[in-house]
Amino acid sequence: MQTYDVVIIGAGHNGLVCAAYLLKAGYSVLLLEKRSVPGGAATTEECMPEEAPGFKFNLCAIDHEFIHLGPVVEELELGQYGLEYLYCDPVVFCPNPDGKYFLGHHSVEKTCAEIARFNQRDAQKYAEYIAFWQRLTNAITPMFNAPPKSIIDILGNYSLNKFQDLFGVLGGVDKTLDLIRTMITSPADILDEWFDSEFLKAPLARLASEFGSPPSQKTIAIGAMMMSMRHNPGMARPKGGTGALVTALLNLVKAKGGTVLTEQVVEKVLIDDGRAVGVRVEGGTEYRANHAVISNIDAKRLFLQLVDAPDIDSADPELRERLDRRIVNNNETILKIDCALSEAPRFERYNHQDDYLIGSVLIADSMRQVEIAHSEPSVGNIPDSDPSMYAVVPTMLDPSMAPDGKHTLWIEFFAPYQVAGAEGTGLNGTGWTDDLKNKVADRVIDKLAEYTPNLKQSIIARRVESPAELGARLGAYKGNYYHLDMTLDQMIFLRPLPEIANYKTPIDGLLLTGAGTHPGGSISGMPGRNCARVFLASQKPLAQTFAKAGKSMKAMAKSLGLV
Ligand SMILES: Cc1cc2nc3c(=O)[nH]c(=O)nc-3n(C[C@H](O)[C@H](O)[C@H](O)COP(=O)(O)OP(=O)(O)OC[C@H]3O[C@@H](n4cnc5c(N)ncnc54)[C@H](O)[C@@H]3O)c2cc1C
């Protein structure tokens, strides 16, 4: 039996980030990935080699913001392993049916000037709005970059300017209470409070809904970050596609002696006397882990599918039932469309500029349309009578992703995993069939073509992936690419459940990482890095832990000017 210090289940970007930190600390690591391509929801693939050779597609993630709120890229020196980020500017374009449009630039000032063309008051409010969310983001980022229950780690991440921002947003009692009030309201509440214009509110609501809930959902006001981060730290894409981040991580993992085996579906975690000692993959091969098994798949899949019930029950008799029933899933996921294009789409009615296509293109005609787009999936309906969508022409920023002069189109359309009234039919009983997914894709493309009349004639080939197919490809429960819904009740020290929120589980040597752990889904690498820190801390003698705590306190005191 092959033996490693650590075996990681899944080579998503978080599994790879975690592996990189462990390898750098001197541990031997094996990653086992079920697909033939590592990267999970962060791959770039030539997925239509016959109809569209030479066109490369980001099958899932495209825009990277969160990773720039943390130190992963710099600490792992990913530039040295081939990663180059290209920054988007403009960052977002949203045409409105009334002829107005929202064009967001990297610069807040330039964005305000665009808004002022249509509404002077909203332009002024926009600058204040973004300043507030940026201060808040700066104030809470230290918590993202540390295990949620490790006060010492969190405090160690605060510099003077982050403390200033924290106290700035908290202020006195009333200000603090008002901040709490803000955080428990919905994106729609906040947008109505700040702005008047639909052409501005609708795209901001659409971006806030990237957290996976409708804009009216209370407690996710934080979704406002999705626009604020486009100004700072900015929105970027790896040159060559999101998969280039994974390639850089793989280069690093291999350079440090790590092993990545693909087409290895882990079917069981081996537990011996209450301790995780390895895994077995389909086909029966077993791999032993001397120190830990780390799961890049979420707790629900891990414990309900890969661990024997008696092993869990003897560690925590309530865990299985809590994972099964307490974790919520609102049924929303994505129908993904990728197209190879002979030419780039043109927004003729909006004084077309190629620059509009650099960032994300949103079809968000009104707050109502966005609300329907994100509320209908939760009751199993497909919101395709008037589709809202998030589209990107990646080749406008990075022409290397298609043959010369040609383009690609990436469309994300939110849709239910389980279609109402179609239970037990289609793929995995979800109701999704080839016929249904293509009909929905036709409607989505018809809608986009209302804005870009040259679109349909330019499509060379297209690939449509239904929510059921996406779920099967990622292995994600109900196609949830965030592993668990990103609602407040499942965030920070509540993610996935309070008792397993610090990357450790009740089974010794079995740890969790990935989107289903703090701070959640998206391309950030933070769950991978935080989990590695928890593992490494658990391997250190107590004296070293105290020494580290002392260092953190000293750094904090220094940043506050106390020493
Ligand atoms: C269409 C789409 C668009 C998105 N766009 C963005 C975006 O623009 N920006 C952004 O920040 N985020 C985006 N996301 C979300 C983001 O891609 C994910 O949240 C993130 O990639 C999750 O990474 P992870 O490493 O935690 O998990 P995953 O990527 O899910 O990795 C888990 C890995 O485990 C493997 N696995 C599963 N089961 C097993 C098993 N039994 N044995 C072995 N291996 C197994 C999987 O194959 C996978 O490789 C998007 C997601 C989708 C679906």
The ligand as an ORCA input file, in Angstrom:
! r2SCAN-3c Opt
* xyz 0 1
  C     -20.552     27.835    -13.953
  C     -19.785     28.348    -12.756
  C     -19.232     29.613    -12.789
  C     -18.513     30.100    -11.712
  N     -17.937     31.329    -11.809
  C     -17.149     31.774    -10.815
  C     -16.410     32.976    -10.998
  O     -16.452     33.619    -12.065
  N     -15.613     33.396     -9.979
  C     -15.516     32.687     -8.805
  O     -14.777     33.136     -7.913
  N     -16.174     31.513     -8.621
  C     -16.982     31.042     -9.608
  N     -17.627     29.831     -9.471
  C     -17.484     29.091     -8.187
  C     -16.126     28.415     -8.049
  O     -15.730     27.868     -9.280
  C     -16.156     27.294     -6.987
  O     -16.789     27.740     -5.813
  C     -14.733     26.830     -6.631
  O     -14.027     26.479     -7.800
  C     -14.787     25.635     -5.667
  O     -13.464     25.157     -5.507
  P     -13.113     23.955     -4.510
  O     -11.702     23.595     -4.742
  O     -13.490     24.318     -3.132
  O     -14.093     22.759     -4.923
  P     -14.277     21.995     -6.319
  O     -13.803     22.832     -7.435
  O     -15.695     21.524     -6.330
  O     -13.302     20.751     -6.199
  C     -13.657     19.513     -5.630
  C     -12.897     18.444     -6.385
  O     -13.182     17.179     -5.810
  C     -13.347     16.228     -6.872
  N     -14.130     15.120     -6.333
  C     -15.439     15.090     -6.004
  N     -15.771     13.898     -5.503
  C     -14.643     13.141     -5.501
  C     -14.342     11.811     -5.095
  N     -15.252     11.014     -4.552
  N     -13.070     11.353     -5.267
  C     -12.107     12.158     -5.794
  N     -12.346     13.418     -6.193
  C     -13.594     13.902     -6.032
  C     -14.049     17.032     -7.949
  O     -13.946     16.439     -9.215
  C     -13.307     18.357     -7.845
  O     -12.156     18.380     -8.648
  C     -18.354     29.310    -10.544
  C     -18.908     28.018    -10.513
  C     -19.612     27.544    -11.605
  C     -20.189     26.164    -11.559
*
